[in-house]
Amino acid sequence: MRAPWTDREHGGRDMRLLPVAAGMWTAALAAAPLMQPHNTRTLITVAAVLVCSVGGMALAAWMAHVTRNHAVFARRAATVLMLALAGLLLGAMAAVTHTAMRAADPVYAASAQGAALGIYRVRTTAPALRANDREADCAVDVTVEQAVLDGVQQSAHASATLQASGRVCAMIEQGARYTVHGTAQRAAWDTARIILTAHTATMHEAAPPWWHGIETLRARFFAVTARLDDQGRVLVPGVTLGLLGQDILTGARVDETYARQLEEHCKQAGIMHVMAVSGGHYALIARLCTIIGALARLPRGVLAMLRLATAGMLTMLLMPGQSVTRALAMSVFAVGYALCKRPCQTMHALCWTTMFALLTDPTRATNFGFALSCAAVCGIAMMMPRIQAWCARWMPRGAAQALAMTVSAQVFTLPVQILISPQVPLWSIPANLMVAPFTDLATITGLLACLCATVCPPVAPMFATVASWCTRPIALVAGLFGTADDGCIPWAQGAPGMLLMLGALTVGTALLIALHHLHAIILLVRRRGRRGRLHAMHPVDAARRWWRQTATMLMDIPWSHSKE
C-alpha cells in the first residue's frame, strides 16, 4: 500500500513554488504579443480574465471535492490552483508595469514612428561583436540613458543594439559611455528591438578599471586562440566564453564558410549548447572552490565569499546572456544553502530564479536561451534521479549519471527546440554522451588559457592547444551526426509543433510508466505462482541452499563403525 503524500514529502524535491513559477511564465508568455503601448488596456483585460478564471476553477474544485468527502485532496488541489493564480497575477502585473514603463520611454516611442534622428548617450553592456548586417562592421548591446530628440533632452532607459562602422568600432569598450549621433528605429525581425545606427560617436566616460581589465584579458585570450587551427579558433572561444570565433571583432577573420558549416552541423547533431555558456561553468568553478576550501580548511563563511567572488568574476568574463543570468542566480542560491547548512535544492532555486527574472523583465519568457536553460535544469531536477537509479542496474554509476542527465535535459528542451528549428535530432543523445567528457576538459583548459594570457603569457598557448585538442572530438561528432541524411525528422512549425511534441512526450511517458507497472505485475504473478519451488529462487540462492542441505546430510552420515 502506498504511503500518504505527507510521508512521501522529500526536502530535496521541493516543488511547492513550481505552480507559482509556471503561472508567472504563462502570464508573461500570453502577454508577450500584447506588450505594446497601444495594447495596455487589452493586457489589463486579459489579466483580469485569467485571474477570474483560475479563481473560479479553484473555488469549483474546492466545493466539488469537499461535498464528496475528499477534503484532503480538495485542500491540495485548491492550494495548487491558488498558487498558480498568484503566479498568474504576479506575471500579469509585471507585464503591465513593464509595458507602461516602456511606453513612457522617449526612445521607444520615437523609434515606433520611424527613424528617429537625434543625439543619444549610451552605456555599453556587452563586448562588441562582428555585425551580421553588411552596412555595419560591429554591433554591441547598449542602454540608452539620455536622448536629445527635436532639441529636447530627455532621460531614457531603453535597451538597444548599437551598429557602427570604421573607427567607432575600435574605441568601443564594455562599461564605457558614449555620445552617439545617429538614428534609432525598430528592427525588421523584431518590432520590440531598437537598432541605433551611429553616424558619429565620441567617448563620454571611460570604462571602469575592472571592465578595462576584463577587455584586456579577453583581447589577449583571443590573440592566443588566433594561432590555433580552424576548429580551435571557432570552438575554443565558444566553449570557454560563449563567443564563437567568427563573431570576434579583433584579430584575423575566421573562414566564414567553415564556421557557419560547423555551427550548422552542431545544430543538426543536437550539441549546439556546447557553444553556449550555462551552469556547467559555474558548477566547475564551485567544485574547484570546494576542493580548495577543503584542502585549506577554510571556514564556511570564507568559502561562501570565495564562491561568490569567483562566480562574479566569471560572470564579468563571460559573454552576457539570459542563460548566464540564470546560472549566476542559481549559484547565489547554492551559496545561501551552504551558509544555512542545508543541501542545495535545485528545483527550489530554479523556481525562485525564474520568478525574480520574470518580475524584473517579463520579456525573458520569450527568450529562447532563458527557456532552454530553465527547461534543462527542470528536467534534470525532476527526471534524472529516477532514470539514474534505473540505469545503474545495467551500467556503471558514471555512465548511468551521464545518460540520465542527457536524457532528462533533452526531453524537457525538445518543445523549445521545436520553436527554434522544426526538426527532431535523432542522434542528439549519443552525440551529447560522446562530447560531454571533452567539453568539461576544454572548458577548464580554456579558462586556464584565458587567465594565463595575462598572468603568464608563455604558458597560455599550451593550455589553448590542449583545449583545441579537446574541441576536435566535438567537431568530429558534429561532422559525423550533423551530416547524416537520417539525422533529423521534420516536424511541425511554431506553437502547433510545440504542442504536438508535448503530446508525443506525454504519450511516450505514459507508455513507459504502463510498461513498468505491467512488468512489475508479471513478476509478482510469477513469484506467487512458484512460491515454495526451488527453481523459482535466484540461481545463486538455490545453489547455496542445495550446498547447505548436502553438507548437513554428509555431516549426519556415520562414516566410522566400531568393531564388534
C-alpha positions as CSV (number, residue, x, y, z in Angstrom):
1,M,0.0,0.0,0.0
2,R,1.3,3.4,-0.9
3,A,2.2,5.8,2.0
4,P,0.3,9.1,2.4
5,W,1.7,12.0,0.5
6,T,2.7,13.7,3.7
7,D,5.0,10.8,4.5
8,R,6.4,10.9,0.9
9,E,7.5,14.5,1.1
10,H,11.2,15.0,0.4
11,G,13.1,18.2,1.1
12,G,15.4,17.6,-1.9
13,R,12.3,17.6,-4.2
14,D,10.6,20.8,-3.0
15,M,8.2,21.7,-5.8
16,R,5.8,23.9,-3.9
17,L,6.9,27.0,-5.8
18,L,6.6,25.3,-9.2
19,P,2.9,26.3,-9.7
20,V,3.8,29.9,-9.0
21,A,6.7,30.0,-11.4
22,A,4.7,28.2,-14.1
23,G,1.8,30.7,-13.6
24,M,4.1,33.7,-13.9
25,W,5.7,32.2,-17.1
26,T,2.3,31.5,-18.6
27,A,1.1,35.0,-17.9
28,A,4.2,36.6,-19.3
29,L,4.2,34.4,-22.3
30,A,0.5,35.1,-23.0
31,A,1.1,38.8,-22.6
32,A,4.1,39.0,-25.0
33,P,2.0,39.8,-28.1
34,L,0.1,42.4,-26.2
35,M,3.1,44.2,-24.6
36,Q,2.8,47.2,-26.9
37,P,1.9,50.7,-25.8
38,H,-1.5,50.7,-27.6
39,N,-2.4,47.3,-26.1
40,T,-2.2,48.3,-22.4
41,R,-6.0,48.1,-21.8
42,T,-6.2,44.8,-23.7
43,L,-3.4,43.4,-21.5
44,I,-5.2,44.5,-18.3
45,T,-8.4,42.9,-19.6
46,V,-6.7,39.6,-20.3
47,A,-5.0,39.6,-16.9
48,A,-8.4,40.2,-15.2
49,V,-9.9,37.3,-17.2
50,L,-7.1,35.0,-16.3
51,V,-7.4,35.9,-12.6
52,C,-11.1,35.4,-12.5
53,S,-10.9,32.1,-14.5
54,V,-8.3,30.5,-12.2
55,G,-10.1,31.8,-9.1
56,G,-13.3,30.2,-10.3
57,M,-11.5,26.9,-11.0
58,A,-10.0,26.9,-7.6
59,L,-13.4,27.6,-5.9
60,A,-15.2,24.9,-8.0
61,A,-12.5,22.3,-7.2
62,W,-12.8,23.1,-3.5
63,M,-16.6,22.9,-3.4
64,A,-16.8,19.7,-5.6
65,H,-14.3,17.7,-3.6
66,V,-15.4,18.8,-0.2
67,T,-19.0,17.8,-0.9
68,R,-17.8,14.3,-2.0
69,N,-15.8,13.8,1.2
70,H,-12.4,14.3,-0.4
71,A,-11.3,17.1,1.9
72,V,-7.6,16.2,1.8
73,F,-7.4,16.1,-2.0
74,A,-9.5,19.2,-2.2
75,R,-7.1,21.2,0.0
76,R,-4.2,20.1,-2.1
77,A,-5.9,20.9,-5.4
78,A,-7.2,24.2,-4.2
79,T,-3.7,25.1,-2.8
80,V,-2.0,24.3,-6.2
81,L,-4.7,26.3,-8.1
82,M,-4.3,29.3,-5.7
83,L,-0.6,29.2,-6.1
84,A,-1.0,29.2,-9.9
85,L,-3.4,32.1,-9.5
86,A,-0.9,34.0,-7.5
87,G,1.7,33.4,-10.2
88,L,-0.6,34.5,-13.0
89,L,-1.4,37.6,-11.1
90,L,2.2,38.5,-10.5
91,G,3.1,37.8,-14.1
92,A,0.3,39.9,-15.4
93,M,1.2,42.8,-13.1
94,A,4.8,42.6,-14.1
95,A,3.8,42.6,-17.8
96,V,1.5,45.6,-17.3
97,T,4.3,47.5,-15.4
98,H,6.9,46.7,-18.0
99,T,4.6,47.8,-20.8
100,A,3.8,51.1,-19.1
101,M,7.4,51.9,-18.4
102,R,8.5,51.1,-21.9
103,A,5.6,53.2,-23.4
104,A,6.9,56.1,-21.4
105,D,10.4,55.8,-22.8
106,P,11.0,58.6,-25.4
107,V,13.4,56.5,-27.5
108,Y,11.0,53.6,-27.7
109,A,8.1,55.9,-28.6
110,A,10.1,57.8,-31.2
111,S,11.5,54.7,-32.9
112,A,8.0,53.3,-33.3
113,Q,7.2,56.2,-35.7
114,G,10.2,55.6,-37.9
115,A,13.9,56.5,-38.0
116,A,14.4,59.0,-35.1
117,L,17.5,61.2,-35.7
118,G,19.0,62.5,-32.5
119,I,21.8,62.6,-30.1
120,Y,22.0,59.6,-27.7
121,R,24.1,59.0,-24.6
122,V,24.5,55.2,-24.2
123,R,26.3,52.8,-21.9
124,T,27.6,49.5,-23.4
125,T,26.6,46.4,-21.6
126,A,28.4,43.7,-23.7
127,P,31.6,43.4,-25.8
128,A,31.5,44.5,-29.4
129,L,30.8,41.7,-32.0
130,R,31.0,41.5,-35.7
131,A,27.8,42.7,-37.3
132,N,25.6,40.4,-39.4
133,D,24.4,43.4,-41.3
134,R,26.6,44.3,-44.3
135,E,26.0,48.0,-43.7
136,A,27.9,47.9,-40.3
137,D,31.2,46.5,-39.1
138,C,30.3,45.9,-35.4
139,A,27.3,45.6,-33.2
140,V,27.1,46.0,-29.4
141,D,24.2,45.9,-26.8
142,V,23.7,49.3,-25.1
143,T,21.4,51.0,-22.7
144,V,20.2,54.4,-23.8
145,E,20.4,56.7,-20.7
146,Q,19.7,60.1,-22.4
147,A,18.3,61.3,-25.7
148,V,18.1,64.6,-27.4
149,L,15.1,64.5,-29.9
150,D,13.9,67.6,-31.7
151,G,16.1,69.7,-29.5
152,V,14.6,68.4,-26.3
153,Q,16.8,66.5,-23.8
154,Q,15.0,63.6,-22.0
155,S,16.0,60.7,-19.8
156,A,15.7,57.2,-21.2
157,H,16.2,53.6,-20.1
158,A,15.7,51.7,-23.3
159,S,17.8,48.7,-24.4
160,A,19.1,48.9,-28.0
161,T,21.7,47.4,-30.4
162,L,24.3,49.9,-31.5
163,Q,25.6,49.4,-35.0
164,A,28.7,51.2,-36.1
165,S,31.5,51.2,-38.7
166,G,35.1,52.2,-39.0
167,R,36.9,53.9,-36.2
168,V,33.9,53.9,-33.9
169,C,34.2,50.1,-33.5
170,A,37.8,50.4,-32.5
171,M,37.0,52.5,-29.5
172,I,34.0,50.6,-28.2
173,E,34.7,49.1,-24.8
174,Q,32.2,47.3,-22.4
175,G,31.1,49.5,-19.5
176,A,32.0,52.8,-21.2
177,R,29.6,55.7,-22.0
178,Y,29.4,57.3,-25.4
179,T,27.6,60.2,-27.1
180,V,26.2,58.9,-30.4
181,H,24.8,61.0,-33.2
182,G,22.6,58.7,-35.2
183,T,19.2,57.2,-35.9
184,A,17.0,54.9,-33.8
185,Q,14.5,52.6,-35.4
186,R,12.8,49.2,-34.9
187,A,14.4,46.1,-36.1
188,A,12.8,44.4,-39.1
189,W,12.9,40.9,-37.5
190,D,11.7,42.1,-34.0
191,T,9.5,45.1,-33.6
192,A,10.3,45.4,-29.9
193,R,14.1,45.7,-30.6
194,I,15.6,49.1,-31.2
195,I,18.5,49.4,-33.7
196,L,20.7,52.5,-33.1
197,T,22.8,53.3,-36.2
198,A,25.8,55.5,-35.3
199,H,26.9,58.2,-37.7
200,T,29.5,59.6,-35.3
201,A,30.4,58.8,-31.7
202,T,32.6,60.2,-29.0
203,M,33.6,58.7,-25.7
204,H,31.8,60.5,-22.9
205,E,33.1,58.4,-19.9
206,A,35.8,55.7,-20.0
207,A,35.1,52.2,-18.7
208,P,35.8,51.5,-15.0
209,P,39.1,49.8,-14.3
210,W,37.6,46.4,-13.8
211,W,35.9,46.4,-17.2
212,H,39.0,47.7,-18.8
213,G,40.9,44.7,-17.3
214,I,38.3,42.3,-18.5
215,E,38.5,43.7,-22.0
216,T,42.3,43.3,-21.9
217,L,42.0,39.8,-20.7
218,R,39.6,38.9,-23.5
219,A,41.7,40.5,-26.2
220,R,44.9,38.6,-25.1
221,F,42.9,35.4,-25.0
222,F,41.6,35.9,-28.5
223,A,45.1,36.7,-29.7
224,V,46.2,33.3,-28.3
225,T,43.3,31.4,-29.9
226,A,44.0,33.1,-33.2
227,R,47.1,30.8,-33.6
228,L,45.0,27.6,-33.4
229,D,43.6,25.7,-36.4
230,D,40.2,26.5,-37.8
231,Q,38.0,24.4,-35.5
232,G,40.0,25.6,-32.5
233,R,39.6,29.2,-33.5
234,V,35.8,28.7,-33.7
235,L,35.1,26.3,-30.8
236,V,37.7,27.2,-28.1
237,P,36.3,30.8,-27.5
238,G,32.8,29.4,-27.8
239,V,33.3,26.7,-25.2
240,T,35.3,29.0,-22.9
241,L,33.5,32.3,-23.0
242,G,30.3,31.6,-25.1
243,L,31.6,33.7,-28.0
244,L,32.2,31.8,-31.3
245,G,35.4,32.7,-33.2
246,Q,33.7,34.1,-36.2
247,D,32.0,36.7,-34.0
248,I,35.2,38.1,-32.5
249,L,35.7,41.7,-33.7
250,T,39.5,41.9,-33.2
251,G,42.2,39.8,-35.0
252,A,42.2,37.9,-38.2
253,R,38.9,36.8,-39.6
254,V,37.9,33.1,-39.4
255,D,36.8,31.3,-42.5
256,E,33.1,32.2,-42.6
257,T,32.1,29.2,-44.7
258,Y,33.7,26.7,-42.4
259,A,32.4,28.4,-39.3
260,R,28.8,28.5,-40.5
261,Q,29.0,24.9,-41.7
262,L,30.4,23.8,-38.3
263,E,27.7,25.7,-36.4
264,E,25.0,24.2,-38.6
265,H,26.4,20.7,-38.1
266,C,26.4,21.2,-34.3
267,K,22.8,22.3,-34.6
268,Q,21.8,19.3,-36.7
269,A,23.6,16.9,-34.2
270,G,21.8,18.5,-31.2
271,I,25.0,19.7,-29.5
272,M,24.6,23.4,-30.1
273,H,24.6,24.0,-26.4
274,V,28.3,23.2,-26.0
275,M,29.0,26.6,-27.7
276,A,26.9,28.5,-25.2
277,V,27.6,29.2,-21.5
278,S,25.3,27.6,-18.9
279,G,25.5,26.2,-15.4
280,G,28.4,23.9,-16.3
281,H,31.0,26.7,-15.9
282,Y,29.6,27.7,-12.5
283,A,29.4,24.1,-11.4
284,L,33.1,23.6,-12.3
285,I,34.2,26.8,-10.5
286,A,32.1,25.9,-7.4
287,R,33.6,22.4,-7.3
288,L,37.1,23.9,-7.6
289,C,36.4,26.3,-4.8
290,T,35.1,23.5,-2.6
291,I,38.2,21.5,-3.2
292,I,40.4,24.4,-2.4
293,G,38.4,25.1,0.8
294,A,38.6,21.5,1.9
295,L,42.4,21.4,1.4
296,A,42.9,24.8,3.1
297,R,40.3,24.0,5.8
298,L,38.5,27.4,5.2
299,P,35.6,28.3,7.4
300,R,32.1,28.1,5.9
301,G,31.7,31.9,5.6
302,V,35.1,32.3,3.9
303,L,34.3,29.5,1.4
304,A,31.0,31.2,0.6
305,M,32.7,34.5,-0.1
306,L,35.2,32.8,-2.3
307,R,32.5,31.1,-4.3
308,L,30.6,34.4,-4.7
309,A,33.7,36.2,-5.8
310,T,34.7,33.6,-8.4
311,A,31.1,33.5,-9.7
312,G,31.1,37.3,-10.0
313,M,34.4,37.4,-11.8
314,L,33.3,34.5,-14.1
315,T,30.1,36.4,-15.0
316,M,32.1,39.5,-15.9
317,L,34.4,37.5,-18.2
318,L,31.6,35.5,-20.0
319,M,29.5,36.7,-22.9
320,P,26.3,38.2,-21.3
321,G,23.2,36.2,-21.9
322,Q,20.0,35.1,-20.2
323,S,21.4,31.6,-19.6
324,V,24.3,33.3,-17.8
325,T,21.9,35.3,-15.7
326,R,20.0,32.1,-14.7
327,A,23.2,30.3,-13.8
328,L,24.5,33.2,-11.7
329,A,21.3,33.5,-9.8
330,M,21.2,29.7,-9.0
331,S,24.8,29.9,-7.9
332,V,24.0,32.6,-5.4
333,F,21.1,30.4,-4.1
334,A,23.5,27.5,-3.8
335,V,25.9,29.6,-1.7
336,G,22.9,30.6,0.5
337,Y,22.0,27.0,1.1
338,A,25.6,26.2,2.0
339,L,25.7,29.1,4.5
340,C,22.4,27.8,6.1
341,K,24.0,24.3,6.3
342,R,21.3,22.9,4.0
343,P,21.7,20.8,0.9
344,C,21.2,22.5,-2.4
345,Q,17.6,22.2,-3.7
346,T,17.8,22.6,-7.5
347,M,14.1,22.9,-8.1
348,H,13.5,25.3,-5.3
349,A,16.4,27.5,-6.5
350,L,15.2,27.3,-10.1
351,C,11.7,28.5,-9.2
352,W,12.9,31.4,-7.2
353,T,15.3,32.3,-10.0
354,T,12.5,32.2,-12.6
355,M,10.2,34.3,-10.5
356,F,12.8,37.0,-9.9
357,A,13.9,37.0,-13.5
358,L,10.3,37.4,-14.9
359,L,9.4,40.0,-12.3
360,T,12.4,42.2,-13.4
361,D,11.9,41.6,-17.1
362,P,8.8,39.7,-18.4
363,T,10.3,39.6,-21.9
364,R,12.6,36.8,-20.7
365,A,9.6,34.5,-21.1
366,T,10.0,34.6,-24.9
367,N,13.8,34.4,-24.8
368,F,15.0,31.0,-26.2
369,G,18.2,31.0,-24.3
370,F,16.5,31.5,-20.9
371,A,13.8,29.0,-21.8
372,L,16.3,26.3,-22.8
373,S,18.4,26.8,-19.7
374,C,15.4,26.6,-17.3
375,A,13.9,23.6,-19.1
376,A,17.1,21.7,-19.0
377,V,17.6,22.3,-15.3
378,C,14.0,21.5,-14.6
379,G,14.3,18.2,-16.5
380,I,17.5,17.3,-14.6
381,A,15.9,18.0,-11.3
382,M,12.7,16.1,-11.9
383,M,13.7,13.1,-14.0
384,M,17.4,12.5,-13.5
385,P,17.3,10.7,-10.1
386,R,14.8,8.1,-11.3
387,I,16.5,7.5,-14.6
388,Q,19.9,7.2,-13.0
389,A,18.6,4.7,-10.4
390,W,17.1,2.6,-13.2
391,C,20.2,2.8,-15.4
392,A,22.5,2.0,-12.5
393,R,21.2,-1.6,-12.6
394,W,22.7,-2.2,-16.0
395,M,25.7,0.0,-16.3
396,P,28.4,1.7,-14.1
397,R,27.4,4.7,-12.0
398,G,29.3,7.3,-14.0
399,A,27.7,6.1,-17.3
400,A,24.3,6.0,-15.7
401,Q,24.6,9.5,-14.4
402,A,25.8,10.9,-17.8
403,L,23.0,9.1,-19.7
404,A,20.3,10.2,-17.1
405,M,21.4,13.8,-17.3
406,T,21.4,13.8,-21.1
407,V,18.0,12.1,-21.5
408,S,16.3,14.3,-18.9
409,A,17.6,17.5,-20.3
410,Q,16.8,16.5,-23.9
411,V,13.2,15.5,-23.1
412,F,12.4,18.8,-21.4
413,T,14.1,21.0,-24.0
414,L,12.7,19.3,-27.1
415,P,9.5,21.5,-27.2
416,V,11.6,24.7,-27.1
417,Q,13.9,23.3,-29.7
418,I,10.9,22.8,-32.0
419,L,10.1,26.5,-31.8
420,I,13.7,27.3,-32.8
421,S,14.0,24.7,-35.6
422,P,11.1,22.5,-36.7
423,Q,13.0,19.2,-36.6
424,V,13.9,16.5,-34.1
425,P,17.6,15.5,-34.0
426,L,17.7,11.7,-33.7
427,W,21.3,11.4,-32.7
428,S,21.4,14.1,-30.0
429,I,21.6,11.7,-27.1
430,P,24.6,9.7,-28.4
431,A,26.3,12.9,-29.6
432,N,25.9,14.6,-26.2
433,L,27.3,11.5,-24.5
434,M,30.3,11.4,-26.7
435,V,31.2,15.1,-26.4
436,A,30.4,15.5,-22.6
437,P,33.8,14.4,-21.3
438,F,35.7,16.6,-23.7
439,T,33.5,19.7,-23.1
440,D,34.4,19.9,-19.4
441,L,38.1,19.4,-20.1
442,A,38.0,22.0,-22.9
443,T,36.2,24.5,-20.6
444,I,38.8,24.1,-17.8
445,T,41.8,24.4,-20.1
446,G,40.2,27.3,-22.0
447,L,39.7,29.2,-18.7
448,L,43.3,28.5,-17.7
449,A,44.5,29.8,-21.1
450,C,42.4,32.9,-20.7
451,L,43.8,33.5,-17.2
452,C,47.4,32.8,-18.2
453,A,47.2,35.0,-21.3
454,T,47.6,37.9,-18.9
455,V,49.3,36.4,-15.8
456,C,51.8,34.1,-17.6
457,P,51.7,34.6,-21.4
458,P,54.2,31.8,-22.3
459,V,52.0,29.2,-20.7
460,A,48.7,30.3,-22.3
461,P,49.4,28.7,-25.8
462,M,49.9,25.3,-24.1
463,F,46.5,25.4,-22.4
464,A,44.9,26.7,-25.6
465,T,46.4,23.9,-27.6
466,V,45.1,21.3,-25.1
467,A,41.6,23.0,-25.3
468,S,41.8,22.7,-29.1
469,W,42.6,19.0,-28.8
470,C,39.5,18.6,-26.7
471,T,37.3,20.5,-29.1
472,R,38.4,18.4,-32.1
473,P,36.2,15.5,-31.0
474,I,33.3,17.9,-30.8
475,A,33.9,18.9,-34.4
476,L,34.3,15.3,-35.4
477,V,31.0,14.3,-33.7
478,A,29.2,17.3,-35.3
479,G,30.5,16.2,-38.7
480,L,29.5,12.6,-38.1
481,F,26.0,13.1,-36.9
482,G,25.2,16.5,-38.3
483,T,25.7,15.4,-41.9
484,A,23.7,12.2,-41.7
485,D,20.7,12.1,-44.1
486,D,18.5,10.5,-41.4
487,G,19.9,12.7,-38.6
488,C,16.7,14.8,-38.2
489,I,13.0,14.2,-38.5
490,P,10.9,17.2,-40.0
491,W,8.3,18.5,-37.5
492,A,5.5,21.0,-37.5
493,Q,6.5,24.6,-37.0
494,G,5.6,27.1,-34.3
495,A,3.2,26.6,-31.5
496,P,1.4,23.7,-33.1
497,G,4.7,21.8,-33.4
498,M,5.5,22.5,-29.7
499,L,2.0,21.3,-28.6
500,L,2.4,18.2,-30.8
501,M,5.8,17.5,-29.2
502,L,4.4,17.9,-25.7
503,G,1.6,15.4,-26.6
504,A,4.1,12.9,-28.0
505,L,6.3,13.2,-24.9
506,T,3.2,12.8,-22.7
507,V,2.1,9.7,-24.5
508,G,5.6,8.2,-24.5
509,T,6.0,8.8,-20.8
510,A,2.6,7.2,-20.1
511,L,3.5,4.2,-22.2
512,L,6.8,3.8,-20.3
513,I,5.0,4.0,-16.9
514,A,2.4,1.5,-18.1
515,L,5.1,-0.9,-19.3
516,H,7.0,-0.6,-16.0
517,H,3.8,-1.4,-13.9
518,L,3.0,-4.3,-16.3
519,H,6.4,-5.7,-15.8
520,A,6.1,-5.4,-12.0
521,I,2.7,-7.2,-12.2
522,I,4.1,-10.0,-14.3
523,L,7.0,-10.5,-11.8
524,L,4.6,-10.6,-8.9
525,V,2.3,-13.2,-10.5
526,R,5.3,-15.4,-11.3
527,R,6.6,-15.2,-7.8
528,R,3.2,-16.1,-6.3
529,G,2.7,-18.9,-8.8
530,R,6.1,-20.5,-8.0
531,R,6.1,-19.9,-4.3
532,G,7.8,-22.7,-2.5
533,R,9.6,-24.2,-5.5
534,L,13.4,-24.4,-5.5
535,H,13.7,-23.4,-9.2
536,A,11.7,-20.2,-8.5
537,M,14.7,-18.9,-6.4
538,H,17.6,-17.0,-7.8
539,P,20.2,-19.5,-9.1
540,V,22.8,-18.3,-6.6
541,D,20.4,-18.7,-3.7
542,A,19.2,-22.1,-4.9
543,A,22.8,-23.4,-5.2
544,R,23.6,-22.1,-1.8
545,R,20.6,-23.8,-0.3
546,W,21.5,-27.1,-2.1
547,W,25.0,-27.0,-0.8
548,R,23.9,-26.4,2.8
549,Q,21.4,-29.3,2.7
550,T,24.0,-31.5,1.1
551,A,26.7,-30.6,3.7
552,T,24.2,-31.2,6.5
553,M,23.4,-34.7,5.1
554,L,27.0,-35.5,4.7
555,M,27.8,-34.5,8.2
556,D,25.0,-36.7,9.6
557,I,26.2,-39.9,7.9
558,P,28.1,-42.2,10.3
559,W,31.3,-42.7,8.4
560,S,33.1,-44.7,11.0
561,H,31.8,-48.1,12.5
562,S,33.1,-49.6,15.8
563,K,34.4,-53.2,15.6
564,E,32.2,-55.8,17.2
